[in-house]
Amino acid sequence: MALTKIRDTASIVCLGAFNPAIFHPSWLAARKLIQKTEEAGAELQVVSPDVAQFKIKWLQLQVLRERFTATVDTPDDSLLLRDLVVGAFRFLEHTPVTAVGLNRQIQFQVKDLAEWHHVGHVLAPKKIWRHYLKDPGLGGLSIKAPRLDKLKGEINVQVNPAPPQPKPHVVETSVNSHFDVREMGTAGAVAKLILDQWEHCMEFAAKLVGGVIEEAIKEAAPRD
C-alpha cells in the first residue's frame, strides 16, 4: 500500500552559544549561502543580540543565544537547508555547539475515520485505559531508542492524531535524530557531521514512520 503524504518538512536544530545578530540575510548573501534576490525578498521579523528570525521563499530561520533552528517546508529543499547550515557553521567554525537534531516531520492521510482510529488502537492499545476512562484515544505517542550507529545520541519518534481540519484522518509523525556533540565542541566539527549524516537521517526517518504506519494499518486491532 502507498500512504498519502500531505506534508513533509525538515529542520536542523542545534544547541550551543550563538550570536544571533550575525544571522542577517545580508550576512548569508555576502557569503553566497543565499542568493541576492532571496536577501532582497526576505521577510525580516527581528535581528538583535538576543534573537534573529526571518523567512525567505524556502527557509525559516530562528537563532537564539542558546538555540539555532532552520526549517524547510518541502523535502525538495532539504539539501539547500543542509548546505546553508553547513556553510554558515564553517564560517563560524569556533562557535560552541553541544547538541544537534536532524529532524523530519511527515503527515500521512489514511483512508477513512475507521483506519485513523485503527492506527491509534494498534499503537496504543486501550484495554487497560478503558478500566478507568470512557472512550480513551491516542493523543500523542513518544518513543525513544538508542542510536543504531556508534555516535552519541538517540532517536526520538512522535506520533500524534491531527485535527480534522484542513484535512481529515491525518496522522502526524516526527523523527528526531539527536546527536550529543559535546566532545566535538565546535560548529566546524558539527558542519562535517551534518554533511555526513543528513541524507541518511532523512531517508531513515521516512522509512521508519512510513513503515510503522503501514504496519499499524495492516495489523489486527488489539482485543479489548
Secondary structure, DSSP 8 states (H G I E B T S, - for coil): ---EEEEEEEEEEEEE---GGG--HHHHHHTTSS-HHHHHT-EEEEESSSEEEEEETTEEEEEESSEEEEEESSGGGHHHHHHHHHHHHHHTTTSBEEEEEEEEEEEEE-SSHHHHHHHHHHHS--TTGGGTSSS-----EEEEEE-SSSSSEEEEEEEEE--SSSSSSEEEEEEEEEEE-TTT-BHHHHHHHHHHHHHHHHHHHHHHHHHHHHHHHHS-----
